[in-house]
Amino acid sequence: MDSDFLQAFSEVVRNEVSQNNEVHVEGIGCFVSEHQKQYQKKFDDGRVVMMPPKNTISFIPKKDSEV
């Protein structure tokens, strides 16, 4: 694929998902926004850090049974 197309596609997906819209790609699946809660991360040296909540983009592939 052309790198310009991929860059434009990723920009459109990022913009739409950041506005809490799902992006459906026919025959492939959809991109959605998921909220991750804050959590504690414990490092090997014993430090404990509170990780902030964040929104991430997830891809849900189309199942073979879906038409």
PDB file of N, CA, C, O and CB in Angstrom:
ATOM      1  N   MET A   1       0.838  -1.189   0.000  1.00  0.00           N
ATOM      2  CA  MET A   1       0.000   0.000   0.000  1.00  0.00           C
ATOM      3  C   MET A   1       0.877   1.244   0.000  1.00  0.00           C
ATOM      4  O   MET A   1       2.033   1.217   0.421  1.00  0.00           O
ATOM      5  CB  MET A   1      -0.950   0.003   1.215  1.00  0.00           C
ATOM      6  N   ASP A   2       0.311   2.297  -0.469  1.00  0.00           N
ATOM      7  CA  ASP A   2       0.993   3.575  -0.528  1.00  0.00           C
ATOM      8  C   ASP A   2       1.097   4.172   0.875  1.00  0.00           C
ATOM      9  O   ASP A   2       0.121   4.164   1.626  1.00  0.00           O
ATOM     10  CB  ASP A   2       0.259   4.539  -1.481  1.00  0.00           C
ATOM     11  N   SER A   3       2.268   4.686   1.227  1.00  0.00           N
ATOM     12  CA  SER A   3       2.471   5.237   2.572  1.00  0.00           C
ATOM     13  C   SER A   3       1.600   6.465   2.812  1.00  0.00           C
ATOM     14  O   SER A   3       1.193   6.714   3.947  1.00  0.00           O
ATOM     15  CB  SER A   3       3.942   5.596   2.781  1.00  0.00           C
ATOM     16  N   ASP A   4       1.305   7.244   1.757  1.00  0.00           N
ATOM     17  CA  ASP A   4       0.416   8.406   1.916  1.00  0.00           C
ATOM     18  C   ASP A   4      -0.986   7.952   2.298  1.00  0.00           C
ATOM     19  O   ASP A   4      -1.637   8.570   3.141  1.00  0.00           O
ATOM     20  CB  ASP A   4       0.368   9.243   0.616  1.00  0.00           C
ATOM     21  N   PHE A   5      -1.453   6.865   1.673  1.00  0.00           N
ATOM     22  CA  PHE A   5      -2.772   6.328   2.012  1.00  0.00           C
ATOM     23  C   PHE A   5      -2.809   5.867   3.457  1.00  0.00           C
ATOM     24  O   PHE A   5      -3.745   6.191   4.188  1.00  0.00           O
ATOM     25  CB  PHE A   5      -3.139   5.168   1.082  1.00  0.00           C
ATOM     26  N   LEU A   6      -1.794   5.110   3.878  1.00  0.00           N
ATOM     27  CA  LEU A   6      -1.762   4.600   5.250  1.00  0.00           C
ATOM     28  C   LEU A   6      -1.714   5.730   6.271  1.00  0.00           C
ATOM     29  O   LEU A   6      -2.356   5.651   7.318  1.00  0.00           O
ATOM     30  CB  LEU A   6      -0.562   3.679   5.443  1.00  0.00           C
ATOM     31  N   GLN A   7      -0.962   6.774   5.972  1.00  0.00           N
ATOM     32  CA  GLN A   7      -0.887   7.913   6.881  1.00  0.00           C
ATOM     33  C   GLN A   7      -2.245   8.615   6.972  1.00  0.00           C
ATOM     34  O   GLN A   7      -2.691   8.969   8.064  1.00  0.00           O
ATOM     35  CB  GLN A   7       0.201   8.904   6.417  1.00  0.00           C
ATOM     36  N   ALA A   8      -2.901   8.817   5.824  1.00  0.00           N
ATOM     37  CA  ALA A   8      -4.220   9.458   5.819  1.00  0.00           C
ATOM     38  C   ALA A   8      -5.249   8.586   6.531  1.00  0.00           C
ATOM     39  O   ALA A   8      -6.074   9.092   7.291  1.00  0.00           O
ATOM     40  CB  ALA A   8      -4.677   9.744   4.376  1.00  0.00           C
ATOM     41  N   PHE A   9      -5.202   7.267   6.285  1.00  0.00           N
ATOM     42  CA  PHE A   9      -6.134   6.349   6.920  1.00  0.00           C
ATOM     43  C   PHE A   9      -5.981   6.372   8.434  1.00  0.00           C
ATOM     44  O   PHE A   9      -6.972   6.448   9.159  1.00  0.00           O
ATOM     45  CB  PHE A   9      -5.927   4.936   6.393  1.00  0.00           C
ATOM     46  N   SER A  10      -4.734   6.306   8.914  1.00  0.00           N
ATOM     47  CA  SER A  10      -4.511   6.309  10.363  1.00  0.00           C
ATOM     48  C   SER A  10      -4.941   7.631  10.989  1.00  0.00           C
ATOM     49  O   SER A  10      -5.412   7.654  12.126  1.00  0.00           O
ATOM     50  CB  SER A  10      -3.039   6.041  10.674  1.00  0.00           C
ATOM     51  N   GLU A  11      -4.784   8.717  10.266  1.00  0.00           N
ATOM     52  CA  GLU A  11      -5.204  10.023  10.774  1.00  0.00           C
ATOM     53  C   GLU A  11      -6.729  10.089  10.903  1.00  0.00           C
ATOM     54  O   GLU A  11      -7.248  10.596  11.897  1.00  0.00           O
ATOM     55  CB  GLU A  11      -4.697  11.149   9.849  1.00  0.00           C
ATOM     56  N   VAL A  12      -7.442   9.579   9.899  1.00  0.00           N
ATOM     57  CA  VAL A  12      -8.906   9.568   9.943  1.00  0.00           C
ATOM     58  C   VAL A  12      -9.391   8.683  11.087  1.00  0.00           C
ATOM     59  O   VAL A  12     -10.287   9.072  11.837  1.00  0.00           O
ATOM     60  CB  VAL A  12      -9.491   9.076   8.596  1.00  0.00           C
ATOM     61  N   VAL A  13      -8.806   7.500  11.223  1.00  0.00           N
ATOM     62  CA  VAL A  13      -9.202   6.592  12.302  1.00  0.00           C
ATOM     63  C   VAL A  13      -8.958   7.248  13.654  1.00  0.00           C
ATOM     64  O   VAL A  13      -9.829   7.219  14.523  1.00  0.00           O
ATOM     65  CB  VAL A  13      -8.431   5.254  12.205  1.00  0.00           C
ATOM     66  N   ARG A  14      -7.782   7.838  13.838  1.00  0.00           N
ATOM     67  CA  ARG A  14      -7.443   8.483  15.113  1.00  0.00           C
ATOM     68  C   ARG A  14      -8.420   9.618  15.432  1.00  0.00           C
ATOM     69  O   ARG A  14      -8.882   9.734  16.567  1.00  0.00           O
ATOM     70  CB  ARG A  14      -5.999   9.024  15.073  1.00  0.00           C
ATOM     71  N   ASN A  15      -8.733  10.450  14.445  1.00  0.00           N
ATOM     72  CA  ASN A  15      -9.647  11.576  14.672  1.00  0.00           C
ATOM     73  C   ASN A  15     -11.053  11.102  15.026  1.00  0.00           C
ATOM     74  O   ASN A  15     -11.675  11.622  15.952  1.00  0.00           O
ATOM     75  CB  ASN A  15      -9.701  12.469  13.436  1.00  0.00           C
ATOM     76  N   GLU A  16     -11.547  10.119  14.290  1.00  0.00           N
ATOM     77  CA  GLU A  16     -12.905   9.626  14.546  1.00  0.00           C
ATOM     78  C   GLU A  16     -13.013   8.915  15.886  1.00  0.00           C
ATOM     79  O   GLU A  16     -13.971   9.131  16.628  1.00  0.00           O
ATOM     80  CB  GLU A  16     -13.339   8.687  13.434  1.00  0.00           C
ATOM     81  N   VAL A  17     -12.042   8.070  16.200  1.00  0.00           N
ATOM     82  CA  VAL A  17     -12.093   7.328  17.462  1.00  0.00           C
ATOM     83  C   VAL A  17     -11.906   8.268  18.642  1.00  0.00           C
ATOM     84  O   VAL A  17     -12.478   8.032  19.707  1.00  0.00           O
ATOM     85  CB  VAL A  17     -11.021   6.226  17.487  1.00  0.00           C
ATOM     86  N   SER A  18     -11.118   9.331  18.482  1.00  0.00           N
ATOM     87  CA  SER A  18     -10.946  10.292  19.578  1.00  0.00           C
ATOM     88  C   SER A  18     -12.250  11.018  19.889  1.00  0.00           C
ATOM     89  O   SER A  18     -12.415  11.551  20.987  1.00  0.00           O
ATOM     90  CB  SER A  18      -9.854  11.311  19.229  1.00  0.00           C
ATOM     91  N   GLN A  19     -13.178  11.042  18.931  1.00  0.00           N
ATOM     92  CA  GLN A  19     -14.497  11.638  19.146  1.00  0.00           C
ATOM     93  C   GLN A  19     -15.527  10.578  19.546  1.00  0.00           C
ATOM     94  O   GLN A  19     -16.733  10.814  19.475  1.00  0.00           O
ATOM     95  CB  GLN A  19     -14.962  12.372  17.879  1.00  0.00           C
ATOM     96  N   ASN A  20     -15.037   9.408  19.966  1.00  0.00           N
ATOM     97  CA  ASN A  20     -15.858   8.272  20.422  1.00  0.00           C
ATOM     98  C   ASN A  20     -16.753   7.707  19.323  1.00  0.00           C
ATOM     99  O   ASN A  20     -17.831   7.187  19.610  1.00  0.00           O
ATOM    100  CB  ASN A  20     -16.718   8.696  21.597  1.00  0.00           C
ATOM    101  N   ASN A  21     -16.317   7.804  18.069  1.00  0.00           N
ATOM    102  CA  ASN A  21     -17.014   7.176  16.956  1.00  0.00           C
ATOM    103  C   ASN A  21     -16.311   5.876  16.609  1.00  0.00           C
ATOM    104  O   ASN A  21     -15.085   5.789  16.680  1.00  0.00           O
ATOM    105  CB  ASN A  21     -17.074   8.120  15.725  1.00  0.00           C
ATOM    106  N   GLU A  22     -17.082   4.867  16.233  1.00  0.00           N
ATOM    107  CA  GLU A  22     -16.487   3.623  15.759  1.00  0.00           C
ATOM    108  C   GLU A  22     -16.189   3.769  14.275  1.00  0.00           C
ATOM    109  O   GLU A  22     -16.950   4.404  13.545  1.00  0.00           O
ATOM    110  CB  GLU A  22     -17.426   2.406  16.025  1.00  0.00           C
ATOM    111  N   VAL A  23     -15.090   3.186  13.830  1.00  0.00           N
ATOM    112  CA  VAL A  23     -14.727   3.205  12.417  1.00  0.00           C
ATOM    113  C   VAL A  23     -14.799   1.767  11.915  1.00  0.00           C
ATOM    114  O   VAL A  23     -13.989   0.922  12.295  1.00  0.00           O
ATOM    115  CB  VAL A  23     -13.293   3.828  12.190  1.00  0.00           C
ATOM    116  N   HIS A  24     -15.789   1.502  11.047  1.00  0.00           N
ATOM    117  CA  HIS A  24     -15.978   0.164  10.488  1.00  0.00           C
ATOM    118  C   HIS A  24     -15.286   0.086   9.138  1.00  0.00           C
ATOM    119  O   HIS A  24     -15.476   0.949   8.281  1.00  0.00           O
ATOM    120  CB  HIS A  24     -17.486  -0.180  10.353  1.00  0.00           C
ATOM    121  N   VAL A  25     -14.483  -0.955   8.953  1.00  0.00           N
ATOM    122  CA  VAL A  25     -13.828  -1.214   7.677  1.00  0.00           C
ATOM    123  C   VAL A  25     -14.461  -2.488   7.128  1.00  0.00           C
ATOM    124  O   VAL A  25     -14.272  -3.573   7.677  1.00  0.00           O
ATOM    125  CB  VAL A  25     -12.249  -1.354   7.831  1.00  0.00           C
ATOM    126  N   GLU A  26     -15.209  -2.345   6.049  1.00  0.00           N
ATOM    127  CA  GLU A  26     -15.959  -3.453   5.467  1.00  0.00           C
ATOM    128  C   GLU A  26     -15.074  -4.675   5.224  1.00  0.00           C
ATOM    129  O   GLU A  26     -14.032  -4.585   4.574  1.00  0.00           O
ATOM    130  CB  GLU A  26     -16.606  -3.016   4.164  1.00  0.00           C
ATOM    131  N   GLY A  27     -15.506  -5.810   5.753  1.00  0.00           N
ATOM    132  CA  GLY A  27     -14.809  -7.060   5.531  1.00  0.00           C
ATOM    133  C   GLY A  27     -13.600  -7.287   6.414  1.00  0.00           C
ATOM    134  O   GLY A  27     -12.996  -8.357   6.361  1.00  0.00           O
ATOM    135  N   ILE A  28     -13.229  -6.299   7.233  1.00  0.00           N
ATOM    136  CA  ILE A  28     -12.034  -6.437   8.059  1.00  0.00           C
ATOM    137  C   ILE A  28     -12.376  -6.378   9.550  1.00  0.00           C
ATOM    138  O   ILE A  28     -12.000  -7.273  10.308  1.00  0.00           O
ATOM    139  CB  ILE A  28     -11.023  -5.344   7.709  1.00  0.00           C
ATOM    140  N   GLY A  29     -13.087  -5.330   9.973  1.00  0.00           N
ATOM    141  CA  GLY A  29     -13.426  -5.170  11.382  1.00  0.00           C
ATOM    142  C   GLY A  29     -13.676  -3.716  11.703  1.00  0.00           C
ATOM    143  O   GLY A  29     -13.986  -2.928  10.810  1.00  0.00           O
ATOM    144  N   CYS A  30     -13.545  -3.343  12.985  1.00  0.00           N
ATOM    145  CA  CYS A  30     -13.773  -1.948  13.360  1.00  0.00           C
ATOM    146  C   CYS A  30     -12.792  -1.499  14.439  1.00  0.00           C
ATOM    147  O   CYS A  30     -12.277  -2.299  15.221  1.00  0.00           O
ATOM    148  CB  CYS A  30     -15.211  -1.754  13.845  1.00  0.00           C
ATOM    149  N   PHE A  31     -12.559  -0.202  14.449  1.00  0.00           N
ATOM    150  CA  PHE A  31     -11.711   0.451  15.439  1.00  0.00           C
ATOM    151  C   PHE A  31     -12.620   1.146  16.438  1.00  0.00           C
ATOM    152  O   PHE A  31     -13.560   1.839  16.048  1.00  0.00           O
ATOM    153  CB  PHE A  31     -10.716   1.465  14.772  1.00  0.00           C
ATOM    154  N   VAL A  32     -12.345   0.966  17.725  1.00  0.00           N
ATOM    155  CA  VAL A  32     -13.147   1.572  18.790  1.00  0.00           C
ATOM    156  C   VAL A  32     -12.239   2.184  19.853  1.00  0.00           C
ATOM    157  O   VAL A  32     -11.064   1.836  19.967  1.00  0.00           O
ATOM    158  CB  VAL A  32     -14.089   0.526  19.427  1.00  0.00           C
ATOM    159  N   SER A  33     -12.804   3.088  20.615  1.00  0.00           N
ATOM    160  CA  SER A  33     -12.088   3.703  21.731  1.00  0.00           C
ATOM    161  C   SER A  33     -12.411   2.917  22.994  1.00  0.00           C
ATOM    162  O   SER A  33     -13.574   2.613  23.260  1.00  0.00           O
ATOM    163  CB  SER A  33     -12.470   5.214  21.894  1.00  0.00           C
ATOM    164  N   GLU A  34     -11.381   2.588  23.775  1.00  0.00           N
ATOM    165  CA  GLU A  34     -11.583   1.903  25.048  1.00  0.00           C
ATOM    166  C   GLU A  34     -10.937   2.718  26.155  1.00  0.00           C
ATOM    167  O   GLU A  34      -9.826   3.226  26.004  1.00  0.00           O
ATOM    168  CB  GLU A  34     -11.000   0.464  25.010  1.00  0.00           C
ATOM    169  N   HIS A  35     -11.645   2.835  27.269  1.00  0.00           N
ATOM    170  CA  HIS A  35     -11.123   3.576  28.416  1.00  0.00           C
ATOM    171  C   HIS A  35     -10.440   2.597  29.363  1.00  0.00           C
ATOM    172  O   HIS A  35     -11.029   1.590  29.754  1.00  0.00           O
ATOM    173  CB  HIS A  35     -12.258   4.358  29.148  1.00  0.00           C
ATOM    174  N   GLN A  36      -9.202   2.894  29.730  1.00  0.00           N
ATOM    175  CA  GLN A  36      -8.490   2.077  30.706  1.00  0.00           C
ATOM    176  C   GLN A  36      -8.421   2.848  32.019  1.00  0.00           C
ATOM    177  O   GLN A  36      -8.016   4.010  32.045  1.00  0.00           O
ATOM    178  CB  GLN A  36      -7.059   1.701  30.199  1.00  0.00           C
ATOM    179  N   LYS A  37      -8.815   2.201  33.094  1.00  0.00           N
ATOM    180  CA  LYS A  37      -8.802   2.828  34.416  1.00  0.00           C
ATOM    181  C   LYS A  37      -7.374   2.983  34.919  1.00  0.00           C
ATOM    182  O   LYS A  37      -6.446   2.358  34.405  1.00  0.00           O
ATOM    183  CB  LYS A  37      -9.631   2.005  35.415  1.00  0.00           C
ATOM    184  N   GLN A  38      -7.216   3.828  35.933  1.00  0.00           N
ATOM    185  CA  GLN A  38      -5.891   3.963  36.539  1.00  0.00           C
ATOM    186  C   GLN A  38      -5.548   2.685  37.301  1.00  0.00           C
ATOM    187  O   GLN A  38      -6.434   1.968  37.766  1.00  0.00           O
ATOM    188  CB  GLN A  38      -5.836   5.198  37.484  1.00  0.00           C
ATOM    189  N   TYR A  39      -4.263   2.415  37.420  1.00  0.00           N
ATOM    190  CA  TYR A  39      -3.824   1.211  38.118  1.00  0.00           C
ATOM    191  C   TYR A  39      -2.450   1.441  38.731  1.00  0.00           C
ATOM    192  O   TYR A  39      -1.749   2.388  38.374  1.00  0.00           O
ATOM    193  CB  TYR A  39      -3.794   0.001  37.161  1.00  0.00           C
ATOM    194  N   GLN A  40      -2.075   0.569  39.652  1.00  0.00           N
ATOM    195  CA  GLN A  40      -0.769   0.646  40.291  1.00  0.00           C
ATOM    196  C   GLN A  40       0.212  -0.253  39.549  1.00  0.00           C
ATOM    197  O   GLN A  40      -0.096  -1.404  39.241  1.00  0.00           O
ATOM    198  CB  GLN A  40      -0.859   0.246  41.784  1.00  0.00           C
ATOM    199  N   LYS A  41       1.390   0.281  39.267  1.00  0.00           N
ATOM    200  CA  LYS A  41       2.433  -0.505  38.631  1.00  0.00           C
ATOM    201  C   LYS A  41       3.575  -0.643  39.614  1.00  0.00           C
ATOM    202  O   LYS A  41       4.096   0.352  40.116  1.00  0.00           O
ATOM    203  CB  LYS A  41       2.911   0.144  37.298  1.00  0.00           C
ATOM    204  N   LYS A  42       3.965  -1.885  39.891  1.00  0.00           N
ATOM    205  CA  LYS A  42       5.036  -2.141  40.841  1.00  0.00           C
ATOM    206  C   LYS A  42       6.287  -2.558  40.069  1.00  0.00           C
ATOM    207  O   LYS A  42       6.260  -3.516  39.297  1.00  0.00           O
ATOM    208  CB  LYS A  42       4.623  -3.236  41.872  1.00  0.00           C
ATOM    209  N   PHE A  43       7.375  -1.832  40.284  1.00  0.00           N
ATOM    210  CA  PHE A  43       8.636  -2.108  39.613  1.00  0.00           C
ATOM    211  C   PHE A  43       9.459  -3.097  40.428  1.00  0.00           C
ATOM    212  O   PHE A  43       9.197  -3.321  41.610  1.00  0.00           O
ATOM    213  CB  PHE A  43       9.425  -0.809  39.385  1.00  0.00           C
ATOM    214  N   ASP A  44      10.472  -3.693  39.768  1.00  0.00           N
ATOM    215  CA  ASP A  44      11.312  -4.696  40.426  1.00  0.00           C
ATOM    216  C   ASP A  44      12.052  -4.131  41.639  1.00  0.00           C
ATOM    217  O   ASP A  44      12.347  -4.865  42.582  1.00  0.00           O
ATOM    218  CB  ASP A  44      12.315  -5.260  39.434  1.00  0.00           C
ATOM    219  N   ASP A  45      12.357  -2.814  41.618  1.00  0.00           N
ATOM    220  CA  ASP A  45      13.095  -2.220  42.733  1.00  0.00           C
ATOM    221  C   ASP A  45      12.186  -1.845  43.912  1.00  0.00           C
ATOM    222  O   ASP A  45      12.651  -1.271  44.896  1.00  0.00           O
ATOM    223  CB  ASP A  45      13.843  -0.986  42.253  1.00  0.00           C
ATOM    224  N   GLY A  46      10.894  -2.168  43.812  1.00  0.00           N
ATOM    225  CA  GLY A  46       9.967  -1.921  44.916  1.00  0.00           C
ATOM    226  C   GLY A  46       9.139  -0.654  44.778  1.00  0.00           C
ATOM    227  O   GLY A  46       8.194  -0.442  45.539  1.00  0.00           O
ATOM    228  N   ARG A  47       9.485   0.184  43.820  1.00  0.00           N
ATOM    229  CA  ARG A  47       8.697   1.411  43.628  1.00  0.00           C
ATOM    230  C   ARG A  47       7.292   1.054  43.158  1.00  0.00           C
ATOM    231  O   ARG A  47       7.098   0.118  42.383  1.00  0.00           O
ATOM    232  CB  ARG A  47       9.386   2.360  42.605  1.00  0.00           C
ATOM    233  N   VAL A  48       6.326   1.811  43.637  1.00  0.00           N
ATOM    234  CA  VAL A  48       4.948   1.654  43.200  1.00  0.00           C
ATOM    235  C   VAL A  48       4.510   2.992  42.630  1.00  0.00           C
ATOM    236  O   VAL A  48       4.599   4.026  43.292  1.00  0.00           O
ATOM    237  CB  VAL A  48       4.009   1.188  44.375  1.00  0.00           C
ATOM    238  N   VAL A  49       4.041   2.956  41.400  1.00  0.00           N
ATOM    239  CA  VAL A  49       3.639   4.181  40.711  1.00  0.00           C
ATOM    240  C   VAL A  49       2.188   4.033  40.279  1.00  0.00           C
ATOM    241  O   VAL A  49       1.782   2.982  39.782  1.00  0.00           O
ATOM    242  CB  VAL A  49       4.564   4.475  39.482  1.00  0.00           C
ATOM    243  N   MET A  50       1.405   5.099  40.473  1.00  0.00           N
ATOM    244  CA  MET A  50       0.022   5.109  40.041  1.00  0.00           C
ATOM    245  C   MET A  50      -0.006   5.551  38.580  1.00  0.00           C
ATOM    246  O   MET A  50       0.393   6.674  38.272  1.00  0.00           O
ATOM    247  CB  MET A  50      -0.851   6.047  40.942  1.00  0.00           C
ATOM    248  N   MET A  51      -0.466   4.695  37.684  1.00  0.00           N
ATOM    249  CA  MET A  51      -0.551   5.006  36.268  1.00  0.00           C
ATOM    250  C   MET A  51      -1.901   5.674  36.012  1.00  0.00           C
ATOM    251  O   MET A  51      -2.928   5.178  36.477  1.00  0.00           O
ATOM    252  CB  MET A  51      -0.374   3.720  35.392  1.00  0.00           C
ATOM    253  N   PRO A  52      -1.917   6.787  35.283  1.00  0.00           N
ATOM    254  CA  PRO A  52      -3.165   7.521  35.071  1.00  0.00           C
ATOM    255  C   PRO A  52      -4.105   6.789  34.108  1.00  0.00           C
ATOM    256  O   PRO A  52      -3.672   5.949  33.319  1.00  0.00           O
ATOM    257  CB  PRO A  52      -2.863   8.918  34.537  1.00  0.00           C
ATOM    258  N   PRO A  53      -5.399   7.121  34.187  1.00  0.00           N
ATOM    259  CA  PRO A  53      -6.344   6.534  33.228  1.00  0.00           C
ATOM    260  C   PRO A  53      -6.054   7.080  31.832  1.00  0.00           C
ATOM    261  O   PRO A  53      -5.513   8.175  31.679  1.00  0.00           O
ATOM    262  CB  PRO A  53      -7.820   6.835  33.638  1.00  0.00           C
ATOM    263  N   LYS A  54      -6.425   6.294  30.812  1.00  0.00           N
ATOM    264  CA  LYS A  54      -6.203   6.757  29.447  1.00  0.00           C
ATOM    265  C   LYS A  54      -7.168   6.060  28.500  1.00  0.00           C
ATOM    266  O   LYS A  54      -7.727   5.009  28.812  1.00  0.00           O
ATOM    267  CB  LYS A  54      -4.744   6.506  29.013  1.00  0.00           C
ATOM    268  N   ASN A  55      -7.347   6.670  27.342  1.00  0.00           N
ATOM    269  CA  ASN A  55      -8.152   6.079  26.283  1.00  0.00           C
ATOM    270  C   ASN A  55      -7.212   5.496  25.234  1.00  0.00           C
ATOM    271  O   ASN A  55      -6.203   6.109  24.885  1.00  0.00           O
ATOM    272  CB  ASN A  55      -9.118   7.131  25.652  1.00  0.00           C
ATOM    273  N   THR A  56      -7.545   4.317  24.739  1.00  0.00           N
ATOM    274  CA  THR A  56      -6.730   3.673  23.723  1.00  0.00           C
ATOM    275  C   THR A  56      -7.611   3.280  22.545  1.00  0.00           C
ATOM    276  O   THR A  56      -8.830   3.177  22.679  1.00  0.00           O
ATOM    277  CB  THR A  56      -5.999   2.440  24.300  1.00  0.00           C
ATOM    278  N   ILE A  57      -6.989   3.061  21.396  1.00  0.00           N
ATOM    279  CA  ILE A  57      -7.695   2.600  20.212  1.00  0.00           C
ATOM    280  C   ILE A  57      -7.515   1.089  20.123  1.00  0.00           C
ATOM    281  O   ILE A  57      -6.394   0.582  20.169  1.00  0.00           O
ATOM    282  CB  ILE A  57      -7.174   3.314  18.917  1.00  0.00           C
ATOM    283  N   SER A  58      -8.629   0.381  19.996  1.00  0.00           N
ATOM    284  CA  SER A  58      -8.586  -1.074  19.856  1.00  0.00           C
ATOM    285  C   SER A  58      -9.207  -1.463  18.527  1.00  0.00           C
ATOM    286  O   SER A  58     -10.105  -0.787  18.023  1.00  0.00           O
ATOM    287  CB  SER A  58      -9.321  -1.775  21.031  1.00  0.00           C
ATOM    288  N   PHE A  59      -8.715  -2.568  17.962  1.00  0.00           N
ATOM    289  CA  PHE A  59      -9.260  -3.101  16.722  1.00  0.00           C
ATOM    290  C   PHE A  59      -9.987  -4.390  17.028  1.00  0.00           C
ATOM    291  O   PHE A  59      -9.438  -5.279  17.678  1.00  0.00           O
ATOM    292  CB  PHE A  59      -8.151  -3.330  15.669  1.00  0.00           C
ATOM    293  N   ILE A  60     -11.225  -4.497  16.561  1.00  0.00           N
ATOM    294  CA  ILE A  60     -12.023  -5.708  16.738  1.00  0.00           C
ATOM    295  C   ILE A  60     -12.187  -6.332  15.361  1.00  0.00           C
ATOM    296  O   ILE A  60     -12.918  -5.799  14.527  1.00  0.00           O
ATOM    297  CB  ILE A  60     -13.423  -5.401  17.409  1.00  0.00           C
ATOM    298  N   PRO A  61     -11.509  -7.468  15.107  1.00  0.00           N
ATOM    299  CA  PRO A  61     -11.607  -8.081  13.785  1.00  0.00           C
ATOM    300  C   PRO A  61     -12.994  -8.651  13.516  1.00  0.00           C
ATOM    301  O   PRO A  61     -13.704  -9.048  14.440  1.00  0.00           O
ATOM    302  CB  PRO A  61     -10.569  -9.173  13.644  1.00  0.00           C
ATOM    303  N   LYS A  62     -13.367  -8.686  12.252  1.00  0.00           N
ATOM    304  CA  LYS A  62     -14.639  -9.250  11.850  1.00  0.00           C
ATOM    305  C   LYS A  62     -14.566 -10.763  12.015  1.00  0.00           C
ATOM    306  O   LYS A  62     -13.568 -11.390  11.659  1.00  0.00           O
ATOM    307  CB  LYS A  62     -14.993  -8.857  10.386  1.00  0.00           C
ATOM    308  N   LYS A  63     -15.617 -11.332  12.548  1.00  0.00           N
ATOM    309  CA  LYS A  63     -15.668 -12.783  12.697  1.00  0.00           C
ATOM    310  C   LYS A  63     -16.048 -13.402  11.342  1.00  0.00           C
ATOM    311  O   LYS A  63     -16.782 -12.797  10.561  1.00  0.00           O
ATOM    312  CB  LYS A  63     -16.691 -13.200  13.816  1.00  0.00           C
ATOM    313  N   ASP A  64     -15.549 -14.585  11.079  1.00  0.00           N
ATOM    314  CA  ASP A  64     -15.844 -15.263   9.810  1.00  0.00           C
ATOM    315  C   ASP A  64     -17.331 -15.493   9.605  1.00  0.00           C
ATOM    316  O   ASP A  64     -17.807 -15.519   8.470  1.00  0.00           O
ATOM    317  CB  ASP A  64     -15.119 -16.590   9.748  1.00  0.00           C
ATOM    318  N   SER A  65     -18.072 -15.661  10.702  1.00  0.00           N
ATOM    319  CA  SER A  65     -19.507 -15.949  10.592  1.00  0.00           C
ATOM    320  C   SER A  65     -20.331 -14.714  10.249  1.00  0.00           C
ATOM    321  O   SER A  65     -21.486 -14.840   9.844  1.00  0.00           O
ATOM    322  CB  SER A  65     -20.013 -16.548  11.886  1.00  0.00           C
ATOM    323  N   GLU A  66     -19.750 -13.508  10.406  1.00  0.00           N
ATOM    324  CA  GLU A  66     -20.481 -12.278  10.100  1.00  0.00           C
ATOM    325  C   GLU A  66     -20.519 -12.067   8.601  1.00  0.00           C
ATOM    326  O   GLU A  66     -19.536 -12.307   7.899  1.00  0.00           O
ATOM    327  CB  GLU A  66     -19.838 -11.062  10.800  1.00  0.00           C
ATOM    328  N   VAL A  67     -21.669 -11.612   8.116  1.00  0.00           N
ATOM    329  CA  VAL A  67     -21.814 -11.370   6.679  1.00  0.00           C
ATOM    330  C   VAL A  67     -22.043  -9.919   6.420  1.00  0.00           C
ATOM    331  O   VAL A  67     -22.190  -9.514   5.268  1.00  0.00           O
ATOM    332  CB  VAL A  67     -22.951 -12.186   6.093  1.00  0.00           C
TER     333      VAL A  67
END
